[in-house]
Amino acid sequence: MSAWAALVLFSASSLPAMGDAVAVPSGMPVTFHDMIWDEPVGAGLIYRFRFVAPEIGGDAPRPFSEVSGDMDLLCQDYALPRLSELGPRPSRVMISLMAAPVEFGVASPDVIQYFEAYSVSDDRCIWEAF
C-alpha cells in the first residue's frame, strides 16, 4: 500500500465552504480551499488544511517571513477548534498556503506554496521543523 493510498478528501459540515474568507494577521486575502486527511506510512493521522492566498504569488510575492504568523494562527484558531468535530485526534496538522488552487499531490512548479507542520498538545499547535 502506498503512502498516499489512504488519502481521503474530507467534507465535513464543521468546515466552511470552499472559498470562504479567513482573516489573518497580515491582512492579505486568504480563503479556505479544503481539508484532506491521510495516514502516510509511519507518520500517523495528519489533517491538512489548505488555503488559497493569491498574494504569495504574482509579480511581487509576499515572502514566507511575512505570512508565517498567518499560518500559526490558521492552525491555532482555525484548525484546532474543528478537530473534535472531524474525527480521531491527528498526530499532526499541516497548514498550507497556495497562490492558486492546485490538486493535492500534483507537482505545480509555477504555483508558490508554503507549508508548515504542527503537532497538537494541550490544545495548542506546536510548530515542527520539517
Disulfide bonds with the S-S distance in Angstrom:
Cys75-Cys125 1.96
